[in-house]
Amino acid sequence: MDLLTKIRGEIDLRLRELRPLLEEYERLLSEADEVGAQIGGSTGRRRSTAKGPRPASRRNGAAPARAGRAPRGAGQEAIVAALEHGSHTVSELAVVTAMSGPSIRQGLRRLLGAGTVTRAKREGKTAYTLSSPRR
């Protein structure tokens, strides 16, 4: 077996592993769009506001509440849900959860501190996995 055939086999295997996760991700995006349409036409996706008017500042110095923000702990729950399917690197978690790298790293830091997640090496990269299976 030559090297290219071996690499292609490894890629095909990984694609078969990730395909169900991608389908789930696309299904969730579709449902998010439907929910967004039901609650006011917003899909929750970011849009550039560089040319739009800036909101008026508040007199007491408090920042206005952000619309469309996830509930507290939702990011960590998304990370744990993704890790229930196996170990993932930060970049793989970014694809699966649609979260930013810094948000994932912060969530992983908290989950590592709580003992929910452990660090491991996979193909020379740092991957994360659940400490024990969730019931």
C-alpha positions, -999 to +999 in steps of 0.1 A: +000+000+000+015+033-010+014+064+012-013+083-007-036+053-005-030+051+032-036+088+037-068+087+016-081+058+037-075+077+069-092+108+054-122+087+043-125+071+077-124+105+095-150+119+070-173+090+078-169+097+115-176+135+111-204+133+085-232+126+112-219+155+132-220+178+102-255+167+094-265+174+130-248+209+128-267+217+096-300+205+111-294+227+142-286+257+119-319+251+100-339+249+133-322+280+146-332+299+114-368+287+119-369+297+156-353+331+146-380+336+120-407+328+146-394+353+172-390+382+149-372+375+118-337+374+134-316+344+126-290+352+153-263+354+128-239+383+130-241+412+106-217+441+102-230+473+118-200+494+109-221+519+089-253+517+110-262+541+137-246+536+171-268+530+201-271+558+225-250+553+256-267+550+290-263+577+316-254+554+344-225+538+325-241+504+323-238+487+290-270+479+272-281+442+273-269+422+243-297+407+223-294+371+212-269+361+239-268+324+249-278+316+285-251+312+311-233+278+307-247+271+272-212+271+257-199+246+282-230+224+276-223+225+238-187+215+244-197+186+266-224+175+241-198+175+213-173+155+234-199+129+241-192+117+206-155+114+211-124+134+216-120+167+197-094+194+192-103+231+197-106+236+160-129+206+156-150+219+185-152+252+167-167+235+137-191+213+156-204+239+181-201+270+159-184+288+187-153+310+185-119+296+195-115+319+226-150+309+238-141+272+235-108+277+252-125+295+281-151+268+284-125+241+283-105+258+310-136+258+333-145+222+324-109+211+330-109+228+364-142+211+373-127+177+363-154+172+336-129+171+307-094+158+304-066+167+280-050+140+257-027+139+227-041+127+193-018+126+163+005+151+180-023+176+188-040+184+220-075+169+221-101+169+248-123+141+260-149+136+288-134+124+320-162+098+325-192+090+304-224+110+311-255+091+321 
